[in-house]
Amino acid sequence: MSIASILSLLGGVGLFLFGMSIMSTGLRNSCGDNLQNILEKATKNKYKAVLVGLGMTILIQSSSATDVMVIGFVNSGMMTLAQAIGVIMGANIGTTITAQITAFNISTFTPFLLFIGAIMYLFMKNNMTKHVGSVIMGFGMLFQGITIMKTAIAPLSQSVAFKSFLSGLENPALAVLFGVAFTALLQSSSSSIVIFQAFCVQGMLQYDVAVYLVIGAAIGSVTPNLLASLTANRNGKRSAILNLIFNLFRAALLIIIINVIPLLDWIKMLSPDDIGRQIANTHTIFSIIAVVAALPFTNYIIAIAYKLIPELPEETRALEDRQLVYMNQMANVPPNMAIHQAQLETARMGQIAAENFAEALSCFFDYDSDKVESVEQREDTVNILNHAIADAMITLKALDLSEANLRRISMISIACTDIERISDHAENIIEYAQRMKSKKAKLSKKAAKELSEMADNAMEVVNMAIETFRTEDYSQLGVIEKIEAKIDKQEKSLINHHVERLMDGKCDALAGVIFTDMVTDLERCADHSINIAYALKERDTRI
């Protein structure tokens, strides 16, 4: 095989992958936020979850993209592992549609698809038309890439060395391992299956060998999800492990089946003279069999994931914190009591946010990677509670309420937003701590002392404000206002001192930027605290 043919093959693979990416992006953009909304609301019924995963992956033409979204939702607590495994299984079926499409030979029309797609994408002003154009253009690139690959690999049929390599794959174990490695390298099972199809069509690969490559490709397809899970929390990692366990189960099951019953003969009978279609059908049928066989055992698969990544005590607490405690029986209580429950639920969320703020400050002045992870997890908890409380408030607003009660609901909702913002500032603070740590930047002793004093004041006013909101005891409002005013003065004086140190060359540049950002975050937390403290206080409406 000449260098030109090798470059042509690489170019074809690149064009295929780029076409897949363009098509996937266009489909997602044309669907807007609907895909994520559908995925987020995937039902606890695992059979419906399979259909959601199947439909999502057919739409965006990427099981990896679906699985990465699943990891994101599990990571944020919006989806359970029981929901995730159904979606993951559905995605494994949905991804087979690519091989089914590429089994058609439409290379004659590929240049026309590219032309139409490019015209729509480049010259049309309507966003939806542009997105559809990118889908058509990506589709054309995909098929053009396949055409280039087929042309490039044709000379390999005459290569003794390549034939010798392929003959080594007649060992099923080696074929499966090669399928795993090849797919992991390409980061796409669809791409590797299409290449295996091309080898078969060119007569370089026998169907019985390609079957084991397909099995290996399913395992290798998990690689992008495992990589995506590296930055996820432990539950996000478990969702990636679920995918791996399922595909290992699938590989073992299918190897047993094809060696016990004449399944491959039946598949070949569906399209006896079209080996490309046989590979596509094999990919689809294998996926369906695996999902049907594994569905009754999803609880066991989840249990294995928990064995591999055990649940820590703090995870149990996080799971409990994310459940509504006071607002779970609102339909059966009088409106006044329901509103009081909303107040208590919001105050509980406030205590979690205050705890997060305190740990973020501790991490800033005494860096600890465990504290970083704890703050990030608690921030997710606050966000989930914020959404859950907001959804429950909708039920409250539908009741026949007095004007005063409607006002209380509105003010509780506003207080929720202020509390959520305090937790956001906590997340900002750990980001500052991480930047300081990674860049080895340090605050001067004087700057650290000033910042620590301001942080103590901010922490005090946050705690007092949340307690005032919870109890509606306004005896400490004067103290809260004094502390908030003190923080305002500290903001100005600390910035002035920072400028002086900067002028005298006593300040590290990065540490100086983070110092001013920290001062701003602390001052804003104090502002949010004032809002929280006054949220439910009756205003004097006299003119």
N, C-alpha and C positions, 0 to 999 in steps of 0.2 A: 504494500500500500504506500503510495507516494506521499510526500509532505503536503502536497496540494490537496490530496484526498482527506488526509487527517485534519487539515485546517477547515476543509469544507464540512466534514463531519461535526467538528466542534462548533462551527458557525451555525449548522443546522440545529444542533442541540440548544445553542444559545438563543436562536430565533424562536424555537419552540417554547422554551422557558419564558422568554420575554412576551411572546404572544399569550401564553397562559396567564401571565401576570397582568398584562393590559386588559385581557378579557375579564379576568376576575375583578379588577379594580372598576372597570366600566359597569359591570353588573351590580357591584356593591353600591356604586354611586347612583346608579339609576333607581335602585331600591330605597335609597336614603337610609333613614334610621330604622326602617321597618324590620330589617333582618335582625338587628340587635334586639329590638323590642320583642320580636317573636321568640328569639333564643332566650331572652331574659325571662319570658313568661312560660317557658317550656314546662308542661304539666308534670306533676309527680307520677302520673301514669307512664310507666317506662315504654309502653308500646307506642303511645302518642309521641313520646320523646324521640323514639327511633324515627318516626315519620318527620319530625321537625328537623333532625339531623340530616336525613335523606334529602328533604326538600331544600334545606339551606345549602348543602354541598352541590346539588344539581344546579342551583342558581348561581353560586359563585365559583363553581368549577375548581374547588380547592378544599380537600378534607383538612389539610393542615391549617388553613385559615379558620375553618369552623372549629377545629380542636383548640386553636390558640384563643379564640373568643371564649370557648368553654372554660379554659384555664383561667382567663380573666374574670369571668363571672363567678367561678368557684373561689378564686383568690379573694374576691371582694365580698363573698358571702351571699351573693344574689342567687346562687344555684347550689343545690346539694349534690353530693357525689352520686346519689341515687338518680337524680335528673341527668347528671353529666354522662353517666355510662350509657344511657339510652341514646343521647344525642351523638356520642362518639361512635356507637355501633351503627347508627343511621348514616353517619358521615362515611363510614367504611363501605357502605353500599353505594352511596351517592357518588363517590369518587370514581366508580367503575364506568360512569357514563362517558368519561373522556375516551377510554379505549373503544367503547361502542361507536362513538362519533368518528374516531380516526380510522376505524375499520372500513369506512366508506372511502372510495377513491374519487375525490372531487378536485384533484390537483389542477384540472383544466380550468376550473372556475376561480382558483385561488387569486390570480392577479386582479380579476374583476372585484373580488371581495375586498382586497387591499385598496383598490382605487376608490370604491364606494365608501369604505370606512374612513379613509383619509380625507375625502371631500367633506363628509359629515363632521368629522372631528376638527378639521382645520378651518373650515369656512362657514359653518353654521353657528349662529349666535345663541340659539336656544340650548340651555344646559342639558336638557333631557336628550335632545337630538345628538349633542356632542358625546354624551355617555353611550348612547346606542351605537354611534359611529365608532367609538373606541372598542366596543364589544365586537363589532363586525371586523374591524381592523385586526384585533387580537386573534380572532378566529382565522382570518386569512394568514396571519403570521404563523400561527400554529401549524396549519396545513402546509404552508410553504417550507417551514422548518422540517416537516416530515419528508417532503419531496426531496429537499437537499440531502437529508440523512440517507434516504434510500439510494440516491445516486452515488453518494460518497462511499457507502459500504459495499456497493456492488463489486468492486475489485477484490474485496476481502474473500469472496467466494473462491478465488483462485489462489489465495495465500495458504501455503502449507502450514506455516506457523500458527495462523489464526484457527485453521481447522483443527490443529493439534490441541490448541487451548480449549476450543469448544468441546472437543471429544472428552476432555477432562471433566467437563460439567455433566457428563452422563452419570457420574456418581451423584445420587440425589442430595446427599449431605453437602457436597461441594457446591451444587447448584443453588441450594437454599442459602448457603453462606455468601455466595457471590451475589445473589439477589438482594440480600440484606446490605452488603457493603456498597453495591452499585447504587442502590436507592438512597442510602445514607449520604453518599457522595453528591448525588444530584439534588437531594432534599425534596424529592418529588416522586411518589410512586407512579403517578400518571406518566411522567416522562420516561421512567425506566420501562414501564409496560409497553409504551409506544415503540421504544427502541427494540425491545424483545420481539414485538410484532414485526418490525422491519426486518430483523434477522431471519425470522421464520418465513416471511414473504419472499426473501431473497434466496431461500433454500439453505441457509447456513446453520439453521438451528431446528432441531426436530421438536415437534409438538410436545412429546413426552418429557423432554428436558425443560422446555419453556414453562411447563406447568409448575415445576419446582422453583423456577426463577420467580414466577408470580407469587408463590407462597412466601419466598424470602423477601420480595418487594414489600409485602404487607407489613412485615416486621420492621424493615428499614424505614418505612414511611413514618414511624413514630419519632424518628430523630429530631425533626423540627420542634415537636411538642416537648420532648425532653429538654431541648435547649431553651425553649421559651419558659419552661418551669423553673429554670435555675434561679431566676429573680423573683419567683412567686413564693408565697408563704407555704407552710406545710400542706395545707389542703389543696393548694394549686398544684403542688408537686404530686400529691396523690392522684389528681385527675389525669396527669400525664402517665403515671404508673398504671392506672386503670387501662389506658389505651395499650400500653406495652403488654400487660397481662392478657388482655383480650386477644391480641394478635399472636401471642405465643400459644395460647389455647387454640386459636384458630389454625395455626400451622400444624400443631400436633394432631388435631382432630382430622384435618383434611388429608394429611399424610396417611393416617390410618384408613380413612374412608376409601381413598383411591387405590389402596393396596388390598382392600377387602372386597369391594364391589366394582363392577365395570362402569363407574361413573364417567370416566374419560371417554369411553366408547360412545356413551349416550350423548355427551356434549359434542363430539365430532359428527355425530349423525344429524345434528341440527343444521350444520353448514358443511357438508362433506368436502366441498371443493374450494373452501375459502379458509385458509389457516389463520389469516388475520382476524376474521370473525370468530374463529374457534378460540383464539387467545382472549378476545374481548368477552365472549360468553363464559369462558372459564373464570375470568376475573369476577364477573358479576355473580355467577352461580355459586362460586366459592364463598363470596361475601355473604350472600343470602343464607346459605347453609350455616355458616359460622354464627351469624346473628340469631337465627332461629334456635340453634343448639345452645347458645350461651345465655339467651334471655332468662330462662328459668333459674339460672345460677348467678345472677348479678349480685345478689347479697353476699355470696361467697367470694366473688371477685373483689368487692368492696372490702370485705373482711381481710383478704390477703394484702390489699393496699395499706390497710391500717396496721397489719403485722409488720410490713416492710418499713412504714413510717408511722411509728406509734403516736398516739394522741397524748399530748402533754397536758398537765393540769391547767396551764394558762389558756390552752385551746378550748377546754371544757368551759372555763369561765367566759371566754369570748363568745362561745355559742350561746350560753345562758344570757349574757348581756345583750345579745342581739334580738332576743325575743321580747315582745311587749309584755310587761308585767301587770300594769294597771289598766290598760286599754283593751283587754281581750274579751270583756263581757259588756261592752257599752250598750248593746241592743236590749239588754235586760234590766237596765238601771234608769232612774229618772235623769233628765237632762242635766240638772245641777250637779248630781253626783258624777255623771259622765265627764263633765267639764273639769271637775276636781281631779278625776283620774288622769285626764290629759295634762293637768298642771303637774301632778306627781310624776308622770312618765317623763315629762320634759325636764323636771328637776333631776330625775335619775340620769337622764342623758347629760345634763349639765355637770353632774358629779363625775361622770366618766370623762367628759371633756376636760374638767379641771385636773383630774388625775393625769390625763395625757399631757396637759400643759406643764404640770409639775415634773413629770418624768423627762419631757423634752428639755426643760431648763437644766435638770440634773445632768442629762447627757451632754449638753452644751459645755458645761463647766467641768465635767468629768466624763470624757467620752467612753462609751461602752456600746459595742455593736449589738449586744442583746437588748439594750434599751432602745436602740434604733428600731429593731424589729418589733419590739413591744409597742412603741408609739405608732408605727405604721399599722399594726393590727388593730389597735384601739381606734385609730382614725377611721379605719374601715367600719368598725362597730358604730361609731358616731354617725357616719354617713348612712348606714343601713337603718339605724333607729330614726334618723331624721326623715327618711323616706317612709318608713312604717308609720310614724306619727302623723305625717302629712296625709297619708292614705286614710288613716283612721279618722282624721279631722273632717274628711269629706262626708263620712257617715254622720258626724255630729252636725254639720251644717245643714244636712237634709231634714233635721228635726225641726219641730215648731218651737223656735227659740225667741226669747225676748231680745230687745235691742241691746240690753246690758250683757246678756250671755253671748250674743254674736260678737260684741266688742271683745269680751274675754277670750273667745276662741281666736279672734284675729291677733290679739296681743300675745297669746301663747304661741301662735305660729311664728310671729316676728321674733319672739324670744328664742324659739328653736333655731332660727337662722343665725342669730347672734351667737348662740352656743356652738353651732356648727362651725362658725368662723373662728372661734377661739381654738377649736381643735385643728383647723386648717393652719393657724399660726404656729401651733405646736409642730405640725409637719414641716413648716418652713424652717423652724429652729433646728430640727435634727438635720435638715439639708445643709444648713450653715455649719453645723458640727462636723458633718461628713466632709465638706469642702475644706474646713480648717485642718482636719485630720489628714486628708489625702495630699494637701499642698504643704503640710507641715507649717502652717501659719500660726502665729501666736499673738495674743493680745498682750499689751504691756500690763504690768501689775496694777497700775493706776486705772487703766481702762477696764480691766477685768473687775476691779473692786467697784467702780462706778456702775458697771453693767449689772453686777450681782445685786447691788442695793436696789436698783430699779426693778430687777426681776422679782426680788422679794416683795416689793410693793405691789407689783402687778399680780403676783400669785395671791397675795392677801385680798386684794379687791375682787378678784375672780371668785374666790371661795365665799366671801361675804355676800356678793351679789347673788350667787346661786342659792345660798341659804335664805336670803331675803325673799327671793322669788318663791321658794318652796313654802316658807312659813307665812309670808305676807306680814311679817313683823318688820315695820319700817323704822324701828328705833335706831337702827345703825346707818340710816341713809346719810346723815350728816358726816359720819366717819368715812363712809364710802366716797362721798363727794370730796372730802379733804384729801384722801389718798389719791384720787383721780387727778385732782388739781396739782398735787405734788408731782405726780408722774408727768403731767404736762410740762411743768417747770424743769424736771429732770431731762426731758427730751431736748429742750432748748439748750440747757447748760451742757449736757453731754456732747451734743453736736458741736457746740462752740469749743469745748475742750479738745474734741477730736481734730477740729480744724487747726487748733494751736499745735497739737502734737505733729500733725501732718506738715505744718510749716517749718517745724523745728527738726524734721527728719527722724522723729522718734517713733513713727508708726509704720508697721508693715502694710504695704499697699492692699493686699487681699484682706488681711485682718481688719483694716480700716473700713473697707466696703461692707464687710459682714457686720462690723460694729454698728454702722449707721442703719443697716437693714434690721438688726436686732432691736435697736432703739425704737424704730418705727413699728415693728411688730408688737413690742411690749406696750407702746402707747395706744395702739389700736385695740389690743385686748382690754385695756382699761376703759376705752370708749364703749366697747361691746358690753362690758360689765355694768356700766351705768344704765344702758338700755335694758338689760336683764333685770336689774334691781327695781327699776321704775315701771316695768312692763305691766303689772297688774294693779298698780296704784291708781285709785280713782282720781281723775283730773277735776279741777275746779272749773265747771262749765259756766259759771256766772259771768255776765258781761259787765 
